[in-house]
Amino acid sequence: MIVRILGEGKFEFPESELAKLEALDDMMVKAIESSDEEAFQNALEALIEKVRQDGKPADIENLDPSDLAIPHEGSTLSEVKALLEEGSN
């Protein structure tokens, strides 16, 4: 599976670790829905760390679409909310 960290690049992520990645993504979504900046930052940091730890950078010539896109490190809750609102329009 291909996971993109916005502003950083794509990673090949093992399917065997997908459940852990989805659990972290769910935590981030719940933090967004409840407007909890601290929980959002913690979940985002854990999600990015998981991708970097278990994934490997994808070949730069890999043009496969990303299966999952993660906000860049340092993103704020308000930035991500605005990005999600843009994407739904």
Protein Blocks (a to p, Z undefined) as FASTA:
>chain_A
ZZddehkbccdddfklmmmmmmmmmmmmmmmmnopaklmmmmmmmmmmmmmmmmccddfk
lcbdcfbdcddehiafklmmmmmmmmmZZ
